[in-house]
Amino acid sequence: MDYYLPIIIKFVLGLLVFILQINLTGKGNLAPSTALDAVQNYVLGGIIGGVIYNENITILQFVMVLIVWTIIVLTLKFFKDHNRFIRNIIDGQPVTLIKNGKIRVEECLKHGISANDLMFKLRNKGIYEVAKVKSGILEQNGQLTVIEFSDKDHVRYPLISDGQLNVDVLELINQDEEWLIGKLNKIGYKDLSEIYIAEYVNGDLRIVSYPK
């Protein structure tokens, strides 16, 4: 029993910290959508699995490792949520693989997307001809968001998310940042940081702001 007690304690502590991290960073980590989500789960799983049966690592040392990793994860999440540059480094950013019916081959090769992969993703969207695609965007989680020429003024990606501007979407609707700021000022918003998400639907802005 003396052998198994430390193992049980470590296991319970590891499970509690895992649940705590999921609740603090968002339940989306159960189905990772970004690189940070996946790494967080892999590393924490490795820490718990690699330490539980190691008698040379005490319970106190195990707790310290869990605390340090949790602090690192929360710190990265904070900076990622408040700085677009850091977010792009950690999570990457959407990449346009198809624009105006033409495949951007260099971008496809740069991100490891073969012609077969690209066409498979398009077929999953019910599209069998590249010329019908106005924009094909590779998301951070590897999914392909497709906008067809028939989808007039319909953008399936937010102009603003988490207070950060998505420049690619502005380019897609043939507008610039000055136009967007002017629109927001007319509605009563002074800064992008006030906005949780802003969508462009049928020529109109649909905005959800942060609670005041």
C-alpha positions in Angstrom: 0.0 0.0 0.0 2.9 2.3 0.8 4.1 1.9 -2.8 0.7 2.7 -4.4 -0.3 5.6 -2.2 2.0 8.2 -3.8 1.0 7.0 -7.2 -2.7 7.4 -6.4 -2.1 10.9 -4.9 -0.1 12.0 -8.0 -2.8 10.6 -10.3 -5.5 12.5 -8.5 -3.5 15.7 -8.4 -2.8 15.4 -12.1 -6.4 14.8 -12.9 -7.5 17.9 -10.9 -4.9 20.1 -12.6 -6.0 18.8 -16.0 -9.6 19.7 -15.2 -8.6 23.1 -13.8 -6.6 24.0 -16.9 -9.5 23.0 -19.2 -11.9 25.2 -17.1 -9.5 28.2 -17.0 -8.4 28.1 -20.7 -11.7 27.0 -22.2 -13.5 23.7 -22.8 -12.5 24.0 -26.5 -9.2 22.3 -25.4 -11.1 19.0 -25.2 -11.2 19.2 -29.0 -8.0 21.2 -29.7 -8.4 23.8 -32.5 -5.0 25.5 -32.2 -1.4 24.4 -31.7 -1.4 25.7 -28.1 -4.4 23.6 -27.2 -2.8 20.5 -28.6 0.6 21.1 -27.0 -1.0 21.9 -23.7 -2.8 18.6 -23.6 0.2 16.6 -24.9 2.7 18.1 -22.4 0.3 17.8 -19.4 -0.4 14.2 -20.3 3.3 13.5 -20.7 4.0 15.1 -17.3 1.3 13.1 -15.5 2.2 9.8 -17.3 5.9 10.2 -17.0 6.0 11.2 -13.3 3.3 9.0 -11.7 5.5 5.9 -11.6 8.8 7.6 -11.0 9.6 7.1 -7.3 12.5 9.6 -7.5 10.1 12.5 -8.0 8.3 13.4 -4.8 4.7 14.6 -4.6 5.9 18.1 -3.8 8.1 18.2 -6.9 5.2 16.9 -9.0 3.0 19.6 -7.7 5.6 22.3 -8.5 5.9 21.0 -12.1 2.2 21.1 -12.5 2.0 24.7 -11.1 4.8 25.9 -13.4 3.2 24.4 -16.5 -0.2 25.8 -15.6 1.4 29.3 -15.2 3.1 29.0 -18.5 -0.1 28.0 -20.3 -2.2 30.8 -18.7 0.5 33.4 -19.5 0.7 32.3 -23.1 -3.1 32.4 -23.4 -3.3 35.9 -21.9 -0.7 37.3 -24.3 -2.3 35.4 -27.2 -5.7 36.8 -26.5 -4.4 40.4 -26.2 -1.8 40.6 -28.9 -2.4 39.7 -32.5 1.4 39.3 -33.3 1.9 36.8 -30.5 -1.4 35.0 -31.4 -0.1 34.6 -35.0 3.2 33.2 -33.7 1.5 30.7 -31.4 -1.6 29.7 -33.3 -0.6 30.7 -36.8 -3.1 32.4 -39.0 -5.5 31.6 -41.8 -3.9 31.2 -45.2 -5.5 31.8 -48.6 -4.9 28.8 -50.8 -7.4 29.8 -53.6 -8.2 33.3 -54.7 -10.6 34.2 -57.5 -10.6 30.7 -58.9 -6.9 30.3 -59.0 -4.8 28.1 -56.7 -1.9 29.8 -55.0 0.5 26.9 -55.5 3.4 28.4 -53.5 1.2 28.8 -50.4 -0.1 25.2 -50.8 3.4 23.8 -50.9 4.6 26.0 -48.1 1.9 24.6 -45.8 2.3 21.0 -47.0 -1.0 20.8 -48.9 -0.8 18.6 -52.0 -3.1 18.9 -54.9 -4.8 15.7 -53.8 -5.3 17.1 -50.3 -6.7 20.3 -51.7 -9.2 18.7 -54.0 -10.2 16.3 -51.2 -11.0 19.2 -49.0 -13.0 20.9 -51.8 -15.0 17.7 -52.5 -15.9 17.5 -48.8 -17.5 21.0 -49.3 -19.4 19.7 -52.4 -17.2 21.6 -54.8 -15.6 19.8 -57.8 -14.2 22.8 -59.8 -11.6 25.2 -58.5 -12.9 28.0 -60.9 -16.1 28.2 -58.8 -14.1 29.2 -55.7 -13.8 32.9 -54.9 -11.7 32.2 -51.8 -10.4 29.1 -50.1 -8.9 29.7 -46.7 -6.9 27.1 -44.7 -7.8 27.6 -41.0 -5.4 27.1 -38.1 -7.0 23.7 -37.4 -6.4 22.4 -40.9 -10.0 22.9 -42.1 -10.7 24.7 -45.4 -13.2 27.5 -45.4 -14.6 28.0 -48.9 -16.5 31.0 -50.4 -17.9 30.5 -53.8 -18.6 33.2 -56.4 -22.3 32.6 -56.0 -22.0 33.6 -52.3 -22.5 37.3 -52.9 -21.3 39.4 -50.1 -21.3 36.4 -47.8 -18.1 36.1 -45.8 -17.7 33.1 -43.5 -15.0 34.6 -41.4 -15.3 37.5 -38.9 -13.8 40.9 -39.7 -12.9 41.3 -36.0 -12.4 38.5 -33.4 -11.2 39.0 -29.8 -10.6 42.7 -30.5 -8.2 41.9 -33.3 -8.7 42.9 -37.0 -8.6 40.2 -39.7 -6.9 42.0 -42.6 -7.5 39.1 -45.0 -11.3 39.6 -44.7 -11.0 43.3 -45.5 -9.2 42.4 -48.6 -11.8 39.8 -49.5 -14.6 42.4 -49.4 -12.5 45.1 -51.1 -12.4 47.5 -48.2 -9.7 48.9 -46.0 -9.1 49.6 -42.3 -10.1 53.3 -42.6 -13.5 52.2 -43.9 -14.0 49.8 -41.0 -13.0 52.3 -38.4 -15.4 54.8 -39.9 -18.3 52.3 -39.8 -17.5 51.5 -36.1 -17.3 55.1 -35.1 -20.7 55.8 -36.6 -22.2 52.9 -34.5 -20.5 54.3 -31.4 -17.4 52.2 -31.0 -14.1 54.0 -30.5 -11.6 51.1 -30.6 -11.4 47.5 -31.9 -10.6 46.3 -28.4 -14.3 46.9 -27.5 -15.5 44.2 -29.9 -15.7 40.5 -29.2 -16.7 39.6 -32.7 -17.8 41.5 -35.8 -19.2 39.7 -38.9 -19.8 41.0 -42.4 -23.1 39.7 -43.6 -24.9 40.8 -46.8 -23.1 44.2 -46.7 -23.9 44.9 -43.0 -21.8 44.6 -39.9 -23.1 42.4 -37.1 -21.3 43.3 -33.9 -21.1 41.6 -30.5 -19.1 43.7 -28.0 -17.5 42.9 -24.7 -19.5 43.5 -21.5 -19.0 47.0 -20.1 
